[in-house]
């Protein structure tokens, strides 16, 4: 799968610069999509009755020890925080509701919930999200890390791989990216009933890994050949992401000048 290169506004220096107000690359309030705008027979985001089929869980509660304990989802790339970029990507894909698990970081239009215990790990975060009534009727769930560099590409790749409504009976239980042979559990879309069943038989979620919870599902893999599942774990990761954005902006500007 080839994903278009990055584009957008100039990078900002500093770990947590405040996002710009307005202008290219700034975070905008997501536009709400209504079922009447979508075709329930062909759009994989909708159930046959026109109800939303896809919700999302975004994990934002890590300790970020290698970044000095900073809230990684609030790191700024191209004028918007990583969390804002993720919420915007999910809104553009018609995913609703969106549950963010971790300490409340900003005023994003999401459902905030805290894992038990705090910093209990991704499976504890999943268990906390699934306990919310908002996800009770959701058929598929996007599961994303809150520090993805290119959430729009990840969401587009996953939603684009989801089967149309007519083919649900033959669908896998999950569609997950794999990078260099390693499963990217927090860059996947999962059938909600399958994850609920796995949680019910797991035991203590705080002591479990994503592989223990999700590895037994029937998974269709997407090979990440373009590095779109990259996240930010270290200052070097952030520097690389901003440098990549700068190069992409420069290339886009040059192409525009020559076109």
Protein Blocks (a to p, Z undefined) as FASTA:
>chain_A
ZZdddedddddedjklccdeejehiacddddddfklpcfklmmkbcfkopafbdcdddfk
bgklmnoopafklpceehiafklmmmmmmmmnopacdddedddfblcdcdddddddehib
jklmmmmmmmpmklmmpmbdcdddfkbfblmlmmmmmmmmpccfklmmmpcfbdcddeeh
iacfklccddfklmmmmmmmnopaklpcfklmmmmpccdddddfkopmpccfbfklmmmm
mmmmmmmmmmmmmmmmmZZ
